[in-house]
Amino acid sequence: MKEVEPHLKRLQYEFDHWDDAIHGFREIERGRWGKSASPIISRMKKYAFPEEKDMIAQVHILDLAKTGVIKPHVDSVRFCGNIISGVCLLSDAVMRLVHVNNKDQVIDVMLPRRALYIMRDGSRYNYTHEILEENKSFFGSIAVQRDRRVSVICRNNPKEGNE
C-alpha cells in the first residue's frame, strides 16, 4: 500500500466504467516496484502463471471505495488472457461467482485481507464474478464487514485470435 497509495490518493473515485461493471473505484497501472513490493509481485506471478513471457508488464491496481461495487460480469478476452492473479488489500470481501448458463450454480468465495486469489480458464469465462456490496456481503451466515478494498492484479496477455 505504501507504494500505490501516493498515486491513488491523487485520483477521484469514479462511478462510471466503460462496461458499467465497477462503481466507486480508482485504478492505476504500475510497471516498476520498490524493494518491498517486488518480491510479492514476483511470487504472485510465480504461483499463477506457467510462462512469465506471456505476462502483461503493467500490474493493475483497483481501489474500490467502501461503498463501491464490482457488478457481475465476465472479463473481456480483448484486454487480458485466461489468468488473473490478485492480492486483496485493506478489507475482506466476498466474491460471488455465478455460472453463465446455470444461474442456480452460485459460489461465494471469502477473500480475506492479504489473500492471494487466482482465476483461470473456466472460472474466468464460464462464471460471472462480482464483489458484493457491504449490505449483501455474507459468507454463509456470517456478515463480512467491508471497507475500502485495493486489489493488486497481475494478468497475462490475450491469446491470438480473441476479439
Buried (B, 14 or more C-beta within 10 A) or exposed (E): EEBBEEBBEEEEBBEEBEEEBBBBBBBBEBEEBEEEBEEEBEEBBEEBBEEEEBBBEEBBBBBBBBBBBBBBBEBEBEEBBBBBBBBBBBBBBBBBBBBEEEEEEEEBBBBEBEBBBBBBEEBBEBBBBBBBBBEEBEBEEEEBEBEBBBBBBBBBBBEEEEE
